[in-house]
Amino acid sequence: MSPRAARAAAAPEALAGTAGVFAALGDRTRLRLVARLCTGGPASIVDLAAGQTVSRQAVSKHLQVLARAGLARSRRRGRERVWRIEPRRLDDVRHWLARISSQWDEGLGRLKAMVEG
């Protein structure tokens, strides 16, 4: 089996472990929360809910989904819970997106060569 074929065969199994991350990022509110945590740093639910069109309870539920996907974690600070992003998990996502992009580029390159050749 060629190295490219081996990568393609292994991809579905490895990607299955990352599917929950992509599902969590597929929601607009959760994506906004991730962006806010990435740019603004750790924040409480009260801070994260400010300016949102959803309630604090909804923000809390979205953060739980992000936590289950390994994208965020919280820590108690006094009476509140402070949330932060998990950069390692975002690196995994970046890796998969780069890999998928590379596969698309290879496929488009082959198509172009076939059409022009």
HELIX and SHEET records of a PDB file:
HELIX    1   1 PRO A    3  ALA A   16  1                                  14    
HELIX    2   2 ALA A   19  LEU A   25  1                                   7    
HELIX    3   3 ARG A   28  GLY A   40  1                                  13    
HELIX    4   4 ILE A   45  ALA A   49  1                                   5    
HELIX    5   5 ARG A   56  ARG A   68  1                                  13    
HELIX    6   6 PRO A   87  GLU A  116  1                                  30    
SHEET    1   A 3 ALA A  43  SER A  44  0                                        
SHEET    2   A 3 GLU A  80  ILE A  85 -1                                        
SHEET    3   A 3 ALA A  72  ARG A  77 -1                                        
END                                                                             
